[in-house]
Amino acid sequence: MSMTTDVQKNLMLFSGRAHPELAEAVAQQLDVEVTPQTARDFANGEIFVRFEESVRGSDAFVMQSCPAPMNHWIMEMLIMIDALKRGSAKRITAILPFYPYARQDKKHRGREPISARLIADLLKTAGADRIITVDLHTDQIQGFFDGPVDHMHAQGQLAEYVRANYGTDNICVVSPDAGRVKVGEKWADALDGAPMAFVHKTRDPDVPNQIKSNRVVGDVAGKTCVLIDDMIDTGGTIAGAVTVLKEAGAGDVIIATTHGVFSEPAATRLAACGAKEVIATDTLPIPPEKQFDNLTVLSMAPLLAQTIREVFENGSVTSLFNGSA
């Protein structure tokens, strides 16, 4: 007696409650629906999740952005992954457009945690087989997870927007510190070999979110400066960099960032800092109270959907970046 089965792969997309709009946009690109679920908080803060459809044998993609309150949404994602594991999903991919705790990727001094590694360990323990994320604070975070990590980059969308709206003839790419010069080089290449500069700054390790921008290294006089960073939290660093650039004779200053965290008072600072435009993506939700007149938000849904499709079909994620990812 023999038995044969016709088993087809089944892609299922799941979304946490932190940023359902992005998941819906990704689902539309993939021509699928976000799997319905029941999710609620008990009075004491406990999170309950139950999926309304069978997940057995599925290729499950779980999307969760992590805005404030970050720890709440991290816990919700871990619970969702656990529910999928216990529901016999075949493979579970955690999609974190914004990787939480990414700034804590190493010890600066003794008796400090490496919280970015802890997040990776929690995801693995919960049952995640793979991670998809966008613009990690540092590349080495990929090595914290014991499994495949697809590290996507928003530079393509951001640089193309700059090219289309400002051209490349008088552009200067500016890194907000020396540590992001390598990223700046990639931006410069994408903008037809634009010249580069960076802002020298100092930071007090005992005081978070406070940085003093000192001076510009490089020639920015009369140029349209594209000031790049992976994330903007309170906006102090980037607003200070705009001031320094203006004092050095820069023309228009365009700020380009992937993750618009925009904690208070970022919206006020960015609106008043003198930048002509602030370009961010929707890896994190940007509610009306965090928006301002010169803000432009680009969608990451097409790139995330392409990535999911390549992973599901066992294709090449690197091909999405012309082999350079």
N, C-alpha and C positions, 0 to 999 in steps of 0.2 A: 504493500500500500504506500503510495506516495502522495505528497500534498504540495501544491504550488500556490503561490500567492502573487497577486499583482499589487505591489505596494508602491504608491506614488508619494513623492515628497510633498509635504503639506506646509506651506508657509503661513504662519500666524503672527500677527502683529499685536502687541499689547502695550498699553500706555498707563503710566502712573498719572496721578492727578495734578502734578506740578505744572505741566505745560502741555495739556491735551491738544492745543491748537497746532503745535508742531507735528505731533503724531498724526493728526487728521490730514495735514498737508502731505506728509510722507505716504500715508495710506492712499491718498488720491493719486499720487505719482505712481504708486505700485499697482493701482487698480484693485485694491483689496479693502476690507473694512477692518477697523480696529476691533478686536475681539471684545464683546460686551462683558462686563464684570460688575460685581458689587464690591464697593470699597467704602468703608466708613470708619470713623474714629469713635471709640468708646469714650465715656465721660472722663475716664482717668488717663486718656491719651493713647491707649492701645489701638493699633491699626488692625482692621479685619479686611481680608481680600478673598473673594471667591470668583472664579471664572464661570461664565454661564454656558460655555460650550466645552465639549471634550477636547483635551489637549494631547491625548495619548498619541505618541509617535510623531508629533509635530516638530517642525523646525521653528522654534519659538524665538521671536525677537522682542525684547522687553525694553521700551524706551522710557527714560526718566531723566528730566533735567533737574538740577538741584539748586534752585534759588532759595532765599530765606523763607521759612526756617529749614535750613539745609539738612540738619540731622533727621528731621521728620521724614523728608522725602527719601533720604538714603535708606532709612528703616523700611519705608513702604516698598522700595525696590527689592530689598533683601527678602521681604515677606512674599512678594510676587514671585521671585525666583524660586523660593522654597515651595510655594504652591505648585509651580510648574514641574519642579523635580518630583514632587510627590504625586502629581497627576500623570507621570510617565511621559513627559515631553522627551523627544529623542535628543535634541540639542537645544541649548539655551544660550542665546547671545544677548549680553547686556549692552544696551546702547546708552551711553552717557555723553550727550553732546557737550556738556560741561563737566569735566571730571572733578569731583569734590576733593577738597584738601590738597589740591595739586601744588600749592605754594609750600607745603610742608613735605618736601621731597628729600630732605637731607638734614643732618644735625649741624647746626651752626655752632652750638656749644654743648657741653655735657648735660646729661639728664633731660634732653629734649626728645620728643617722639619723632618718628618718621611716619606721619599720619597718612600720606599718600600710599605707602606700602600697606598699612593697615586696611585701607579701603579695598585694595586689591585682594588681600587675604579674606576679607569678609565676603566679597563677591564670589570667590572661589569656593569657600566653605558653604555658602548658601546653595551653590549648584551651577553657577555660570561656567560655561565652557569656553566662552570667547567674549572679547570686549571690542566694541566700536566706540571711538571717541573722536573729538575734534580739538585740534590745537592744544595739546598738553603744555603745561607751563614749562616743562623740560622733557626732552625726549627719553631720558633714562627711566621715566615712570613706566614705559612699556615693559621694562624688564622686571617690574614688581609683580606682574601677574603670571602665574604658571599656566600659560596657554596662549593662543594667538591673540594679538592685539592689532586691530586695524586703526592706525592713527591717521585720521583725515585732516586735510588742511583747507582753511577758508581763504587762503591767499589768492587762489584763482579767481573767485568771485569778487573779492575786494579789489584786487589789482585791475581786473577788467572794468569794474565800475569807475575807478580812477582814470583809467585810460580813456574810456568813453566820454567822461565828463570834463576832464582837465587836460587830456593829451599827454605827451611825454617830452615835449621840446624843452620845457623850463622846469622840470620836476627834480626835486632832491628828496631822496628817501632818508628819513631821520629815525634812528633808534633812540628810545628814551633812556637807554643806558648801554654800557659797553657789553653787557651780557647778551644782548639781542642783536649784536652786529651780524652774526651768521644768518639770522632770519632776514635782516636788512639786505644782505647780499642777494638773497633769493628774490626779494622784492625788486631790487635794482635790476636784476636780470630780466624779470618779468616786465619791467618798464623800460625796455630797450637800453639797458646799461646806464641807467640814471646814476648820477653821482650820489655819494653817501655822506652822512654826518651822524654824530651821536652827541647826546647830552650827558656831560659828566655830572654825576650826582652822588650824594652821600646819604646814608641811612643810619638811623639809631636803632640797633637791634633790640633795645628795650622798649621802643615805642612803635606799635604797629601803625600802618597807614600814614606815616609821616616821613616825607622825604624832602630833602633840600636839593633843588636843581641849581647847579653852579654855573656852568658855561657850555658853549657849543664847541665841539671839536669838528672842524670842517667848514667849508664855505657855503653859507646859505643866503648870502646877501641877494635880494631881489628875486629869489627863487620861490616857486610854489612848493612848500614842504609837505611831504606826506609823513606824518608822525605815526609810527606803527607800535602796536603792543598787543599781547595775546588777550589781556583782560583789563578792564577798568573797573575798579571797586569804588572808592570814594572820590576818585578823580583828582586827588591832590597832586600826584606825580605828573600826570599828563597836562594838567592846567599850568603847573609850574614850568613844564618844558615849553609850552606855547609862549609863555611870557619871555623865557630866555631866548627863544627863536626870534620873537619880534624885536627884542633888544639888540639882537645880532643882525638886524636888517632884513629878515625874511619877508617875503611877500605874503600871499595867502598861506594859511596853515590848515591842512586837512588831517583830521585824526581818523585812523582806521584801526579798528579792534575787532576781534572775534567775539569775545564774551562781554556783553554789557551787563555787568553785575549791578552797577549804578546804585550802590548804597548811599544813603544820605551823607553829605549834601551834593552828591555827584551831579545831579541834573542842574542844580543852580550853578555849580562851578563850571560845568561844560558849556552852559548857555552863555556865561559871562566871560569866558577865558580869552575870547578873541579869535577862536577857530572859526573858519568859514563854514565848515561842515564836519559833523561827526558821523562816521559810517560804522555801523555795528551789524552783527548778524542776529538771528533769532534762536541761537543755541539756548538762550535763557529767555523767559518771558519778560517783556518790557511793558508793564502796565502804564496806563495814562499818566499816573502821578510821577513816573520816571522819564517821561518823554519831554522833549523841548523842541523849539522851532527848527533848529539846524541839525536835527537828528534824522538820519536815514537808516532804515533797517532792511537788510538783505536776507532772503530766505535760504536756509540750508537744506530745505526739504528735498530739492532735486539731487544734491550730492549724497545725502543720507539714503535716499531711495535707491540710487545707483549702487551704493555700497552694499545695501541689503540684497539687492538683486544679484550682484556678483558673488557674494558669500553663499547665498542660497543655491545658485547654479554652479558652484565650485569654479567660478571664473577668477579673473585677476583684478584685485583691488588696486594694485600698483598701476595697472593700465589707465586708471582714471586720472593719473597724474603724469602721464607720458613716461612711465617707468622710473620716475624720480622720487616717489614716496618712500 
